[in-house]
């Protein structure tokens, strides 16, 4: 295979979400417009995360090459006017979501973490659709439902909330900080 030329390397091997994005964002800030970044990661969820982050910031996602356990993602920095990173405007915190669950409100909690993350720890009654599968599984969700999107830290859920809104879902809320600080009851498949 032909070697892909890049201007800067980001080593995110062995790191889980949100660290590959955090390192990518830092490197991208230091890169000149039009230059190419190679991000090496071992987190399987990083492909969807980096692709969605690039889309939300206006940078160009070029593609991903898999070499053994390492995913090599390629991004090109946007040129000209830098686009402000988009954030989903509708947000609640963990306590607000728990209050809705306690009151048995008619809501759907959508967990967009990877299936392995979900298996070991999730909010009871949630629907699991990993961020990377979301676009192909939109038909499993009702456009009229109140959808509360959760992930580990609020980053992937923010990207998922933007995707859902763009796809015509009306009531989409991002839950921050998400599972990393969830102190209420959880289920796991190992129980």
Secondary structure as UniProt FT lines:
FT   STRAND          8..12
FT   TURN            13..14
FT   TURN            17..18
FT   HELIX           19..30
FT   TURN            33..34
FT   STRAND          36..41
FT   TURN            44..45
FT   HELIX           46..57
FT   STRAND          60..67
FT   TURN            68..69
FT   STRAND          70..76
FT   STRAND          91..93
FT   HELIX           94..102
FT   TURN            103..104
FT   STRAND          108..111
FT   HELIX           115..120
FT   TURN            124..125
FT   STRAND          127..128
FT   HELIX           131..140
FT   TURN            143..144
FT   STRAND          146..150
FT   HELIX           155..166
FT   TURN            167..168
FT   STRAND          171..176
FT   HELIX           178..181
FT   TURN            189..190
//
